[in-house]
Amino acid sequence: MSPSALRDVHLFKTLELIFVDFHQSTGAGKYMELASHYGKEYGRSWSRLNFIYDRDQDGYADDPYRRRGARASIWLNGRDY
């Protein structure tokens, strides 16, 4: 993932926080509407992110069409009473 892929995520979250702060300081309803709007846009932009990894560490991202799932792990622990 390139750093520019996070631009929209950071932008929308920043705007949401700014308008929440404006709403808390002035109490006007318009700022909360804007904060809600940018909060939803933040959620949408976060869900569109596509993480591609370099598992063999050769300096190049792996083929996104040849992905594999993570290995399952089972954690066994005792209960202390």
mmCIF file of the N, C-alpha and C atoms, coordinates in Angstrom:
data_MODEL
# 
_entry.id   MODEL 
# 
loop_
_atom_site.group_PDB 
_atom_site.id 
_atom_site.type_symbol 
_atom_site.label_atom_id 
_atom_site.label_alt_id 
_atom_site.label_comp_id 
_atom_site.label_asym_id 
_atom_site.label_entity_id 
_atom_site.label_seq_id 
_atom_site.pdbx_PDB_ins_code 
_atom_site.Cartn_x 
_atom_site.Cartn_y 
_atom_site.Cartn_z 
_atom_site.occupancy 
_atom_site.B_iso_or_equiv 
_atom_site.pdbx_formal_charge 
_atom_site.auth_seq_id 
_atom_site.auth_comp_id 
_atom_site.auth_asym_id 
_atom_site.auth_atom_id 
_atom_site.pdbx_PDB_model_num 
ATOM 1   N N  . MET A 1 1  ? 0.852   -1.163  0.000  1.00 0.00 ? 1  MET A N  1 
ATOM 2   C CA . MET A 1 1  ? 0.000   0.000   0.000  1.00 0.00 ? 1  MET A CA 1 
ATOM 3   C C  . MET A 1 1  ? 0.901   1.230   0.000  1.00 0.00 ? 1  MET A C  1 
ATOM 4   N N  . SER A 1 2  ? 0.629   2.134   -0.866 1.00 0.00 ? 2  SER A N  1 
ATOM 5   C CA . SER A 1 2  ? 1.431   3.345   -0.919 1.00 0.00 ? 2  SER A CA 1 
ATOM 6   C C  . SER A 1 2  ? 0.932   4.328   0.145  1.00 0.00 ? 2  SER A C  1 
ATOM 7   N N  . PRO A 1 3  ? 1.786   5.220   0.598  1.00 0.00 ? 3  PRO A N  1 
ATOM 8   C CA . PRO A 1 3  ? 1.354   6.193   1.600  1.00 0.00 ? 3  PRO A CA 1 
ATOM 9   C C  . PRO A 1 3  ? 0.191   7.072   1.133  1.00 0.00 ? 3  PRO A C  1 
ATOM 10  N N  . SER A 1 4  ? 0.107   7.313   -0.162 1.00 0.00 ? 4  SER A N  1 
ATOM 11  C CA . SER A 1 4  ? -0.983  8.159   -0.655 1.00 0.00 ? 4  SER A CA 1 
ATOM 12  C C  . SER A 1 4  ? -2.338  7.464   -0.553 1.00 0.00 ? 4  SER A C  1 
ATOM 13  N N  . ALA A 1 5  ? -2.341  6.143   -0.368 1.00 0.00 ? 5  ALA A N  1 
ATOM 14  C CA . ALA A 1 5  ? -3.606  5.425   -0.229 1.00 0.00 ? 5  ALA A CA 1 
ATOM 15  C C  . ALA A 1 5  ? -4.327  5.803   1.055  1.00 0.00 ? 5  ALA A C  1 
ATOM 16  N N  . LEU A 1 6  ? -3.590  6.290   2.032  1.00 0.00 ? 6  LEU A N  1 
ATOM 17  C CA . LEU A 1 6  ? -4.195  6.688   3.307  1.00 0.00 ? 6  LEU A CA 1 
ATOM 18  C C  . LEU A 1 6  ? -4.640  8.146   3.333  1.00 0.00 ? 6  LEU A C  1 
ATOM 19  N N  . ARG A 1 7  ? -4.466  8.863   2.245  1.00 0.00 ? 7  ARG A N  1 
ATOM 20  C CA . ARG A 1 7  ? -4.792  10.277  2.223  1.00 0.00 ? 7  ARG A CA 1 
ATOM 21  C C  . ARG A 1 7  ? -6.256  10.541  2.566  1.00 0.00 ? 7  ARG A C  1 
ATOM 22  N N  . ASP A 1 8  ? -7.171  9.883   1.874  1.00 0.00 ? 8  ASP A N  1 
ATOM 23  C CA . ASP A 1 8  ? -8.595  10.121  2.120  1.00 0.00 ? 8  ASP A CA 1 
ATOM 24  C C  . ASP A 1 8  ? -8.999  9.712   3.530  1.00 0.00 ? 8  ASP A C  1 
ATOM 25  N N  . VAL A 1 9  ? -8.446  8.617   4.017  1.00 0.00 ? 9  VAL A N  1 
ATOM 26  C CA . VAL A 1 9  ? -8.773  8.166   5.370  1.00 0.00 ? 9  VAL A CA 1 
ATOM 27  C C  . VAL A 1 9  ? -8.390  9.241   6.386  1.00 0.00 ? 9  VAL A C  1 
ATOM 28  N N  . HIS A 1 10 ? -7.178  9.738   6.281  1.00 0.00 ? 10 HIS A N  1 
ATOM 29  C CA . HIS A 1 10 ? -6.719  10.775  7.208  1.00 0.00 ? 10 HIS A CA 1 
ATOM 30  C C  . HIS A 1 10 ? -7.496  12.077  7.029  1.00 0.00 ? 10 HIS A C  1 
ATOM 31  N N  . LEU A 1 11 ? -7.763  12.439  5.808  1.00 0.00 ? 11 LEU A N  1 
ATOM 32  C CA . LEU A 1 11 ? -8.486  13.681  5.540  1.00 0.00 ? 11 LEU A CA 1 
ATOM 33  C C  . LEU A 1 11 ? -9.880  13.662  6.157  1.00 0.00 ? 11 LEU A C  1 
ATOM 34  N N  . PHE A 1 12 ? -10.635 12.603  5.914  1.00 0.00 ? 12 PHE A N  1 
ATOM 35  C CA . PHE A 1 12 ? -12.002 12.540  6.423  1.00 0.00 ? 12 PHE A CA 1 
ATOM 36  C C  . PHE A 1 12 ? -12.048 12.422  7.941  1.00 0.00 ? 12 PHE A C  1 
ATOM 37  N N  . LYS A 1 13 ? -11.125 11.678  8.526  1.00 0.00 ? 13 LYS A N  1 
ATOM 38  C CA . LYS A 1 13 ? -11.107 11.574  9.993  1.00 0.00 ? 13 LYS A CA 1 
ATOM 39  C C  . LYS A 1 13 ? -10.734 12.907  10.621 1.00 0.00 ? 13 LYS A C  1 
ATOM 40  N N  . THR A 1 14 ? -9.786  13.623  10.024 1.00 0.00 ? 14 THR A N  1 
ATOM 41  C CA . THR A 1 14 ? -9.396  14.934  10.527 1.00 0.00 ? 14 THR A CA 1 
ATOM 42  C C  . THR A 1 14 ? -10.557 15.906  10.461 1.00 0.00 ? 14 THR A C  1 
ATOM 43  N N  . LEU A 1 15 ? -11.260 15.929  9.332  1.00 0.00 ? 15 LEU A N  1 
ATOM 44  C CA . LEU A 1 15 ? -12.409 16.823  9.200  1.00 0.00 ? 15 LEU A CA 1 
ATOM 45  C C  . LEU A 1 15 ? -13.520 16.462  10.186 1.00 0.00 ? 15 LEU A C  1 
ATOM 46  N N  . GLU A 1 16 ? -13.720 15.170  10.412 1.00 0.00 ? 16 GLU A N  1 
ATOM 47  C CA . GLU A 1 16 ? -14.723 14.758  11.400 1.00 0.00 ? 16 GLU A CA 1 
ATOM 48  C C  . GLU A 1 16 ? -14.362 15.288  12.784 1.00 0.00 ? 16 GLU A C  1 
ATOM 49  N N  . LEU A 1 17 ? -13.116 15.142  13.186 1.00 0.00 ? 17 LEU A N  1 
ATOM 50  C CA . LEU A 1 17 ? -12.689 15.613  14.500 1.00 0.00 ? 17 LEU A CA 1 
ATOM 51  C C  . LEU A 1 17 ? -12.774 17.130  14.627 1.00 0.00 ? 17 LEU A C  1 
ATOM 52  N N  . ILE A 1 18 ? -12.449 17.834  13.575 1.00 0.00 ? 18 ILE A N  1 
ATOM 53  C CA . ILE A 1 18 ? -12.532 19.295  13.590 1.00 0.00 ? 18 ILE A CA 1 
ATOM 54  C C  . ILE A 1 18 ? -13.972 19.747  13.777 1.00 0.00 ? 18 ILE A C  1 
ATOM 55  N N  . PHE A 1 19 ? -14.895 19.157  13.027 1.00 0.00 ? 19 PHE A N  1 
ATOM 56  C CA . PHE A 1 19 ? -16.285 19.588  13.126 1.00 0.00 ? 19 PHE A CA 1 
ATOM 57  C C  . PHE A 1 19 ? -16.943 19.139  14.430 1.00 0.00 ? 19 PHE A C  1 
ATOM 58  N N  . VAL A 1 20 ? -16.502 18.038  15.009 1.00 0.00 ? 20 VAL A N  1 
ATOM 59  C CA . VAL A 1 20 ? -16.991 17.659  16.341 1.00 0.00 ? 20 VAL A CA 1 
ATOM 60  C C  . VAL A 1 20 ? -16.541 18.702  17.353 1.00 0.00 ? 20 VAL A C  1 
ATOM 61  N N  . ASP A 1 21 ? -15.309 19.149  17.234 1.00 0.00 ? 21 ASP A N  1 
ATOM 62  C CA . ASP A 1 21 ? -14.804 20.189  18.125 1.00 0.00 ? 21 ASP A CA 1 
ATOM 63  C C  . ASP A 1 21 ? -15.569 21.494  17.935 1.00 0.00 ? 21 ASP A C  1 
ATOM 64  N N  . PHE A 1 22 ? -15.839 21.882  16.694 1.00 0.00 ? 22 PHE A N  1 
ATOM 65  C CA . PHE A 1 22 ? -16.634 23.088  16.438 1.00 0.00 ? 22 PHE A CA 1 
ATOM 66  C C  . PHE A 1 22 ? -18.011 22.966  17.069 1.00 0.00 ? 22 PHE A C  1 
ATOM 67  N N  . HIS A 1 23 ? -18.616 21.799  16.940 1.00 0.00 ? 23 HIS A N  1 
ATOM 68  C CA . HIS A 1 23 ? -19.949 21.577  17.502 1.00 0.00 ? 23 HIS A CA 1 
ATOM 69  C C  . HIS A 1 23 ? -19.923 21.723  19.023 1.00 0.00 ? 23 HIS A C  1 
ATOM 70  N N  . GLN A 1 24 ? -18.886 21.191  19.653 1.00 0.00 ? 24 GLN A N  1 
ATOM 71  C CA . GLN A 1 24 ? -18.807 21.262  21.110 1.00 0.00 ? 24 GLN A CA 1 
ATOM 72  C C  . GLN A 1 24 ? -18.540 22.676  21.601 1.00 0.00 ? 24 GLN A C  1 
ATOM 73  N N  . SER A 1 25 ? -17.849 23.486  20.805 1.00 0.00 ? 25 SER A N  1 
ATOM 74  C CA . SER A 1 25 ? -17.529 24.843  21.253 1.00 0.00 ? 25 SER A CA 1 
ATOM 75  C C  . SER A 1 25 ? -18.633 25.838  20.940 1.00 0.00 ? 25 SER A C  1 
ATOM 76  N N  . THR A 1 26 ? -19.383 25.640  19.859 1.00 0.00 ? 26 THR A N  1 
ATOM 77  C CA . THR A 1 26 ? -20.425 26.602  19.500 1.00 0.00 ? 26 THR A CA 1 
ATOM 78  C C  . THR A 1 26 ? -21.822 26.058  19.702 1.00 0.00 ? 26 THR A C  1 
ATOM 79  N N  . GLY A 1 27 ? -21.988 24.763  19.629 1.00 0.00 ? 27 GLY A N  1 
ATOM 80  C CA . GLY A 1 27 ? -23.298 24.163  19.831 1.00 0.00 ? 27 GLY A CA 1 
ATOM 81  C C  . GLY A 1 27 ? -24.218 24.241  18.626 1.00 0.00 ? 27 GLY A C  1 
ATOM 82  N N  . ALA A 1 28 ? -23.714 24.694  17.502 1.00 0.00 ? 28 ALA A N  1 
ATOM 83  C CA . ALA A 1 28 ? -24.547 24.802  16.301 1.00 0.00 ? 28 ALA A CA 1 
ATOM 84  C C  . ALA A 1 28 ? -24.761 23.418  15.699 1.00 0.00 ? 28 ALA A C  1 
ATOM 85  N N  . GLY A 1 29 ? -25.968 23.161  15.198 1.00 0.00 ? 29 GLY A N  1 
ATOM 86  C CA . GLY A 1 29 ? -26.314 21.849  14.661 1.00 0.00 ? 29 GLY A CA 1 
ATOM 87  C C  . GLY A 1 29 ? -25.637 21.527  13.346 1.00 0.00 ? 29 GLY A C  1 
ATOM 88  N N  . LYS A 1 30 ? -25.289 22.552  12.575 1.00 0.00 ? 30 LYS A N  1 
ATOM 89  C CA . LYS A 1 30 ? -24.691 22.309  11.258 1.00 0.00 ? 30 LYS A CA 1 
ATOM 90  C C  . LYS A 1 30 ? -23.347 21.600  11.382 1.00 0.00 ? 30 LYS A C  1 
ATOM 91  N N  . TYR A 1 31 ? -22.581 21.946  12.405 1.00 0.00 ? 31 TYR A N  1 
ATOM 92  C CA . TYR A 1 31 ? -21.265 21.330  12.554 1.00 0.00 ? 31 TYR A CA 1 
ATOM 93  C C  . TYR A 1 31 ? -21.372 19.841  12.873 1.00 0.00 ? 31 TYR A C  1 
ATOM 94  N N  . MET A 1 32 ? -22.388 19.455  13.619 1.00 0.00 ? 32 MET A N  1 
ATOM 95  C CA . MET A 1 32 ? -22.552 18.031  13.917 1.00 0.00 ? 32 MET A CA 1 
ATOM 96  C C  . MET A 1 32 ? -22.980 17.258  12.677 1.00 0.00 ? 32 MET A C  1 
ATOM 97  N N  . GLU A 1 33 ? -23.767 17.897  11.823 1.00 0.00 ? 33 GLU A N  1 
ATOM 98  C CA . GLU A 1 33 ? -24.134 17.261  10.555 1.00 0.00 ? 33 GLU A CA 1 
ATOM 99  C C  . GLU A 1 33 ? -22.900 17.030  9.688  1.00 0.00 ? 33 GLU A C  1 
ATOM 100 N N  . LEU A 1 34 ? -22.034 18.042  9.644  1.00 0.00 ? 34 LEU A N  1 
ATOM 101 C CA . LEU A 1 34 ? -20.800 17.894  8.869  1.00 0.00 ? 34 LEU A CA 1 
ATOM 102 C C  . LEU A 1 34 ? -19.894 16.823  9.476  1.00 0.00 ? 34 LEU A C  1 
ATOM 103 N N  . ALA A 1 35 ? -19.809 16.781  10.807 1.00 0.00 ? 35 ALA A N  1 
ATOM 104 C CA . ALA A 1 35 ? -18.990 15.765  11.465 1.00 0.00 ? 35 ALA A CA 1 
ATOM 105 C C  . ALA A 1 35 ? -19.528 14.378  11.144 1.00 0.00 ? 35 ALA A C  1 
ATOM 106 N N  . SER A 1 36 ? -20.831 14.226  11.158 1.00 0.00 ? 36 SER A N  1 
ATOM 107 C CA . SER A 1 36 ? -21.435 12.932  10.835 1.00 0.00 ? 36 SER A CA 1 
ATOM 108 C C  . SER A 1 36 ? -21.163 12.546  9.389  1.00 0.00 ? 36 SER A C  1 
ATOM 109 N N  . HIS A 1 37 ? -21.270 13.521  8.492  1.00 0.00 ? 37 HIS A N  1 
ATOM 110 C CA . HIS A 1 37 ? -21.005 13.265  7.073  1.00 0.00 ? 37 HIS A CA 1 
ATOM 111 C C  . HIS A 1 37 ? -19.570 12.783  6.860  1.00 0.00 ? 37 HIS A C  1 
ATOM 112 N N  . TYR A 1 38 ? -18.608 13.504  7.451  1.00 0.00 ? 38 TYR A N  1 
ATOM 113 C CA . TYR A 1 38 ? -17.210 13.126  7.260  1.00 0.00 ? 38 TYR A CA 1 
ATOM 114 C C  . TYR A 1 38 ? -16.876 11.834  8.000  1.00 0.00 ? 38 TYR A C  1 
ATOM 115 N N  . GLY A 1 39 ? -17.581 11.529  9.079  1.00 0.00 ? 39 GLY A N  1 
ATOM 116 C CA . GLY A 1 39 ? -17.394 10.254  9.758  1.00 0.00 ? 39 GLY A CA 1 
ATOM 117 C C  . GLY A 1 39 ? -17.808 9.091   8.868  1.00 0.00 ? 39 GLY A C  1 
ATOM 118 N N  . LYS A 1 40 ? -18.916 9.268   8.151  1.00 0.00 ? 40 LYS A N  1 
ATOM 119 C CA . LYS A 1 40 ? -19.360 8.226   7.224  1.00 0.00 ? 40 LYS A CA 1 
ATOM 120 C C  . LYS A 1 40 ? -18.384 8.076   6.059  1.00 0.00 ? 40 LYS A C  1 
ATOM 121 N N  . GLU A 1 41 ? -17.881 9.205   5.562  1.00 0.00 ? 41 GLU A N  1 
ATOM 122 C CA . GLU A 1 41 ? -16.902 9.148   4.474  1.00 0.00 ? 41 GLU A CA 1 
ATOM 123 C C  . GLU A 1 41 ? -15.607 8.469   4.936  1.00 0.00 ? 41 GLU A C  1 
ATOM 124 N N  . TYR A 1 42 ? -15.238 8.708   6.176  1.00 0.00 ? 42 TYR A N  1 
ATOM 125 C CA . TYR A 1 42 ? -14.065 8.029   6.743  1.00 0.00 ? 42 TYR A CA 1 
ATOM 126 C C  . TYR A 1 42 ? -14.275 6.515   6.733  1.00 0.00 ? 42 TYR A C  1 
ATOM 127 N N  . GLY A 1 43 ? -15.438 6.079   7.174  1.00 0.00 ? 43 GLY A N  1 
ATOM 128 C CA . GLY A 1 43 ? -15.740 4.646   7.177  1.00 0.00 ? 43 GLY A CA 1 
ATOM 129 C C  . GLY A 1 43 ? -15.712 4.041   5.796  1.00 0.00 ? 43 GLY A C  1 
ATOM 130 N N  . ARG A 1 44 ? -16.242 4.763   4.829  1.00 0.00 ? 44 ARG A N  1 
ATOM 131 C CA . ARG A 1 44 ? -16.227 4.261   3.444  1.00 0.00 ? 44 ARG A CA 1 
ATOM 132 C C  . ARG A 1 44 ? -14.809 4.176   2.897  1.00 0.00 ? 44 ARG A C  1 
ATOM 133 N N  . SER A 1 45 ? -14.020 5.219   3.146  1.00 0.00 ? 45 SER A N  1 
ATOM 134 C CA . SER A 1 45 ? -12.656 5.216   2.609  1.00 0.00 ? 45 SER A CA 1 
ATOM 135 C C  . SER A 1 45 ? -11.798 4.157   3.299  1.00 0.00 ? 45 SER A C  1 
ATOM 136 N N  . TRP A 1 46 ? -12.046 3.898   4.579  1.00 0.00 ? 46 TRP A N  1 
ATOM 137 C CA . TRP A 1 46 ? -11.295 2.842   5.274  1.00 0.00 ? 46 TRP A CA 1 
ATOM 138 C C  . TRP A 1 46 ? -11.635 1.473   4.694  1.00 0.00 ? 46 TRP A C  1 
ATOM 139 N N  . SER A 1 47 ? -12.913 1.268   4.370  1.00 0.00 ? 47 SER A N  1 
ATOM 140 C CA . SER A 1 47 ? -13.311 -0.039  3.842  1.00 0.00 ? 47 SER A CA 1 
ATOM 141 C C  . SER A 1 47 ? -12.799 -0.269  2.418  1.00 0.00 ? 47 SER A C  1 
ATOM 142 N N  . ARG A 1 48 ? -12.417 0.788   1.721  1.00 0.00 ? 48 ARG A N  1 
ATOM 143 C CA . ARG A 1 48 ? -11.894 0.638   0.358  1.00 0.00 ? 48 ARG A CA 1 
ATOM 144 C C  . ARG A 1 48 ? -10.392 0.371   0.321  1.00 0.00 ? 48 ARG A C  1 
ATOM 145 N N  . LEU A 1 49 ? -9.717  0.462   1.469  1.00 0.00 ? 49 LEU A N  1 
ATOM 146 C CA . LEU A 1 49 ? -8.280  0.216   1.481  1.00 0.00 ? 49 LEU A CA 1 
ATOM 147 C C  . LEU A 1 49 ? -7.991  -1.230  1.119  1.00 0.00 ? 49 LEU A C  1 
ATOM 148 N N  . ASN A 1 50 ? -6.920  -1.427  0.388  1.00 0.00 ? 50 ASN A N  1 
ATOM 149 C CA . ASN A 1 50 ? -6.529  -2.758  -0.040 1.00 0.00 ? 50 ASN A CA 1 
ATOM 150 C C  . ASN A 1 50 ? -5.091  -2.977  0.417  1.00 0.00 ? 50 ASN A C  1 
ATOM 151 N N  . PHE A 1 51 ? -4.917  -3.880  1.351  1.00 0.00 ? 51 PHE A N  1 
ATOM 152 C CA . PHE A 1 51 ? -3.596  -4.147  1.885  1.00 0.00 ? 51 PHE A CA 1 
ATOM 153 C C  . PHE A 1 51 ? -2.931  -5.250  1.063  1.00 0.00 ? 51 PHE A C  1 
ATOM 154 N N  . ILE A 1 52 ? -1.761  -4.940  0.519  1.00 0.00 ? 52 ILE A N  1 
ATOM 155 C CA . ILE A 1 52 ? -0.981  -5.898  -0.254 1.00 0.00 ? 52 ILE A CA 1 
ATOM 156 C C  . ILE A 1 52 ? 0.392   -5.965  0.404  1.00 0.00 ? 52 ILE A C  1 
ATOM 157 N N  . TYR A 1 53 ? 0.844   -7.155  0.688  1.00 0.00 ? 53 TYR A N  1 
ATOM 158 C CA . TYR A 1 53 ? 2.064   -7.342  1.456  1.00 0.00 ? 53 TYR A CA 1 
ATOM 159 C C  . TYR A 1 53 ? 3.201   -7.866  0.606  1.00 0.00 ? 53 TYR A C  1 
ATOM 160 N N  . ASP A 1 54 ? 4.393   -7.734  1.128  1.00 0.00 ? 54 ASP A N  1 
ATOM 161 C CA . ASP A 1 54 ? 5.604   -8.285  0.538  1.00 0.00 ? 54 ASP A CA 1 
ATOM 162 C C  . ASP A 1 54 ? 6.079   -9.399  1.468  1.00 0.00 ? 54 ASP A C  1 
ATOM 163 N N  . ARG A 1 55 ? 5.494   -10.579 1.321  1.00 0.00 ? 55 ARG A N  1 
ATOM 164 C CA . ARG A 1 55 ? 5.763   -11.673 2.253  1.00 0.00 ? 55 ARG A CA 1 
ATOM 165 C C  . ARG A 1 55 ? 7.180   -12.243 2.109  1.00 0.00 ? 55 ARG A C  1 
ATOM 166 N N  . ASP A 1 56 ? 7.716   -12.266 0.900  1.00 0.00 ? 56 ASP A N  1 
ATOM 167 C CA . ASP A 1 56 ? 9.059   -12.826 0.735  1.00 0.00 ? 56 ASP A CA 1 
ATOM 168 C C  . ASP A 1 56 ? 10.151  -11.766 0.881  1.00 0.00 ? 56 ASP A C  1 
ATOM 169 N N  . GLN A 1 57 ? 9.773   -10.543 1.151  1.00 0.00 ? 57 GLN A N  1 
ATOM 170 C CA . GLN A 1 57 ? 10.683  -9.428  1.413  1.00 0.00 ? 57 GLN A CA 1 
ATOM 171 C C  . GLN A 1 57 ? 11.718  -9.227  0.321  1.00 0.00 ? 57 GLN A C  1 
ATOM 172 N N  . ASP A 1 58 ? 11.236  -9.246  -0.918 1.00 0.00 ? 58 ASP A N  1 
ATOM 173 C CA . ASP A 1 58 ? 12.126  -8.994  -2.044 1.00 0.00 ? 58 ASP A CA 1 
ATOM 174 C C  . ASP A 1 58 ? 12.044  -7.543  -2.514 1.00 0.00 ? 58 ASP A C  1 
ATOM 175 N N  . GLY A 1 59 ? 11.259  -6.734  -1.825 1.00 0.00 ? 59 GLY A N  1 
ATOM 176 C CA . GLY A 1 59 ? 11.145  -5.325  -2.182 1.00 0.00 ? 59 GLY A CA 1 
ATOM 177 C C  . GLY A 1 59 ? 9.975   -5.005  -3.090 1.00 0.00 ? 59 GLY A C  1 
ATOM 178 N N  . TYR A 1 60 ? 9.222   -6.017  -3.474 1.00 0.00 ? 60 TYR A N  1 
ATOM 179 C CA . TYR A 1 60 ? 8.077   -5.816  -4.361 1.00 0.00 ? 60 TYR A CA 1 
ATOM 180 C C  . TYR A 1 60 ? 6.824   -6.425  -3.723 1.00 0.00 ? 60 TYR A C  1 
ATOM 181 N N  . ALA A 1 61 ? 5.713   -5.764  -3.913 1.00 0.00 ? 61 ALA A N  1 
ATOM 182 C CA . ALA A 1 61 ? 4.457   -6.275  -3.379 1.00 0.00 ? 61 ALA A CA 1 
ATOM 183 C C  . ALA A 1 61 ? 4.091   -7.571  -4.089 1.00 0.00 ? 61 ALA A C  1 
ATOM 184 N N  . ASP A 1 62 ? 3.522   -8.479  -3.331 1.00 0.00 ? 62 ASP A N  1 
ATOM 185 C CA . ASP A 1 62 ? 3.113   -9.763  -3.904 1.00 0.00 ? 62 ASP A CA 1 
ATOM 186 C C  . ASP A 1 62 ? 1.906   -9.578  -4.815 1.00 0.00 ? 62 ASP A C  1 
ATOM 187 N N  . ASP A 1 63 ? 1.704   -10.552 -5.660 1.00 0.00 ? 63 ASP A N  1 
ATOM 188 C CA . ASP A 1 63 ? 0.568   -10.535 -6.581 1.00 0.00 ? 63 ASP A CA 1 
ATOM 189 C C  . ASP A 1 63 ? -0.738  -10.554 -5.785 1.00 0.00 ? 63 ASP A C  1 
ATOM 190 N N  . PRO A 1 64 ? -1.600  -9.553  -5.960 1.00 0.00 ? 64 PRO A N  1 
ATOM 191 C CA . PRO A 1 64 ? -2.838  -9.510  -5.174 1.00 0.00 ? 64 PRO A CA 1 
ATOM 192 C C  . PRO A 1 64 ? -3.813  -10.629 -5.507 1.00 0.00 ? 64 PRO A C  1 
ATOM 193 N N  . TYR A 1 65 ? -3.631  -11.306 -6.620 1.00 0.00 ? 65 TYR A N  1 
ATOM 194 C CA . TYR A 1 65 ? -4.535  -12.385 -7.011 1.00 0.00 ? 65 TYR A CA 1 
ATOM 195 C C  . TYR A 1 65 ? -4.061  -13.748 -6.510 1.00 0.00 ? 65 TYR A C  1 
ATOM 196 N N  . ARG A 1 66 ? -2.903  -13.788 -5.888 1.00 0.00 ? 66 ARG A N  1 
ATOM 197 C CA . ARG A 1 66 ? -2.385  -15.052 -5.350 1.00 0.00 ? 66 ARG A CA 1 
ATOM 198 C C  . ARG A 1 66 ? -2.257  -14.951 -3.839 1.00 0.00 ? 66 ARG A C  1 
ATOM 199 N N  . ARG A 1 67 ? -3.306  -14.523 -3.193 1.00 0.00 ? 67 ARG A N  1 
ATOM 200 C CA . ARG A 1 67 ? -3.299  -14.377 -1.750 1.00 0.00 ? 67 ARG A CA 1 
ATOM 201 C C  . ARG A 1 67 ? -3.649  -15.697 -1.078 1.00 0.00 ? 67 ARG A C  1 
ATOM 202 N N  . ARG A 1 68 ? -3.273  -15.784 0.173  1.00 0.00 ? 68 ARG A N  1 
ATOM 203 C CA . ARG A 1 68 ? -3.669  -16.939 0.959  1.00 0.00 ? 68 ARG A CA 1 
ATOM 204 C C  . ARG A 1 68 ? -4.089  -16.445 2.339  1.00 0.00 ? 68 ARG A C  1 
ATOM 205 N N  . GLY A 1 69 ? -4.935  -17.196 2.946  1.00 0.00 ? 69 GLY A N  1 
ATOM 206 C CA . GLY A 1 69 ? -5.432  -16.830 4.263  1.00 0.00 ? 69 GLY A CA 1 
ATOM 207 C C  . GLY A 1 69 ? -4.369  -17.011 5.335  1.00 0.00 ? 69 GLY A C  1 
ATOM 208 N N  . ALA A 1 70 ? -4.579  -16.353 6.426  1.00 0.00 ? 70 ALA A N  1 
ATOM 209 C CA . ALA A 1 70 ? -3.652  -16.488 7.548  1.00 0.00 ? 70 ALA A CA 1 
ATOM 210 C C  . ALA A 1 70 ? -3.831  -17.844 8.210  1.00 0.00 ? 70 ALA A C  1 
ATOM 211 N N  . ARG A 1 71 ? -2.794  -18.318 8.837  1.00 0.00 ? 71 ARG A N  1 
ATOM 212 C CA . ARG A 1 71 ? -2.870  -19.589 9.545  1.00 0.00 ? 71 ARG A CA 1 
ATOM 213 C C  . ARG A 1 71 ? -3.649  -19.399 10.836 1.00 0.00 ? 71 ARG A C  1 
ATOM 214 N N  . ALA A 1 72 ? -4.493  -20.344 11.111 1.00 0.00 ? 72 ALA A N  1 
ATOM 215 C CA . ALA A 1 72 ? -5.268  -20.283 12.343 1.00 0.00 ? 72 ALA A CA 1 
ATOM 216 C C  . ALA A 1 72 ? -4.377  -20.595 13.537 1.00 0.00 ? 72 ALA A C  1 
ATOM 217 N N  . SER A 1 73 ? -4.675  -19.956 14.635 1.00 0.00 ? 73 SER A N  1 
ATOM 218 C CA . SER A 1 73 ? -3.924  -20.256 15.848 1.00 0.00 ? 73 SER A CA 1 
ATOM 219 C C  . SER A 1 73 ? -4.913  -20.566 16.970 1.00 0.00 ? 73 SER A C  1 
ATOM 220 N N  . ILE A 1 74 ? -4.546  -21.521 17.793 1.00 0.00 ? 74 ILE A N  1 
ATOM 221 C CA . ILE A 1 74 ? -5.372  -21.906 18.932 1.00 0.00 ? 74 ILE A CA 1 
ATOM 222 C C  . ILE A 1 74 ? -4.577  -21.606 20.188 1.00 0.00 ? 74 ILE A C  1 
ATOM 223 N N  . TRP A 1 75 ? -5.180  -20.845 21.064 1.00 0.00 ? 75 TRP A N  1 
ATOM 224 C CA . TRP A 1 75 ? -4.518  -20.475 22.305 1.00 0.00 ? 75 TRP A CA 1 
ATOM 225 C C  . TRP A 1 75 ? -5.165  -21.254 23.435 1.00 0.00 ? 75 TRP A C  1 
ATOM 226 N N  . LEU A 1 76 ? -4.389  -22.087 24.052 1.00 0.00 ? 76 LEU A N  1 
ATOM 227 C CA . LEU A 1 76 ? -4.865  -22.866 25.181 1.00 0.00 ? 76 LEU A CA 1 
ATOM 228 C C  . LEU A 1 76 ? -4.251  -22.286 26.448 1.00 0.00 ? 76 LEU A C  1 
ATOM 229 N N  . ASN A 1 77 ? -5.099  -21.930 27.370 1.00 0.00 ? 77 ASN A N  1 
ATOM 230 C CA . ASN A 1 77 ? -4.579  -21.415 28.632 1.00 0.00 ? 77 ASN A CA 1 
ATOM 231 C C  . ASN A 1 77 ? -5.508  -21.880 29.755 1.00 0.00 ? 77 ASN A C  1 
ATOM 232 N N  . GLY A 1 78 ? -4.940  -22.037 30.889 1.00 0.00 ? 78 GLY A N  1 
ATOM 233 C CA . GLY A 1 78 ? -5.704  -22.459 32.044 1.00 0.00 ? 78 GLY A CA 1 
ATOM 234 C C  . GLY A 1 78 ? -6.365  -21.289 32.732 1.00 0.00 ? 78 GLY A C  1 
ATOM 235 N N  . ARG A 1 79 ? -7.364  -21.601 33.498 1.00 0.00 ? 79 ARG A N  1 
ATOM 236 C CA . ARG A 1 79 ? -8.055  -20.565 34.242 1.00 0.00 ? 79 ARG A CA 1 
ATOM 237 C C  . ARG A 1 79 ? -7.542  -20.564 35.670 1.00 0.00 ? 79 ARG A C  1 
ATOM 238 N N  . ASP A 1 80 ? -7.175  -19.428 36.136 1.00 0.00 ? 80 ASP A N  1 
ATOM 239 C CA . ASP A 1 80 ? -6.715  -19.300 37.519 1.00 0.00 ? 80 ASP A CA 1 
ATOM 240 C C  . ASP A 1 80 ? -7.896  -18.940 38.406 1.00 0.00 ? 80 ASP A C  1 
ATOM 241 N N  . TYR A 1 81 ? -8.052  -19.677 39.482 1.00 0.00 ? 81 TYR A N  1 
ATOM 242 C CA . TYR A 1 81 ? -9.123  -19.377 40.435 1.00 0.00 ? 81 TYR A CA 1 
ATOM 243 C C  . TYR A 1 81 ? -8.542  -18.886 41.715 1.00 0.00 ? 81 TYR A C  1 
# 
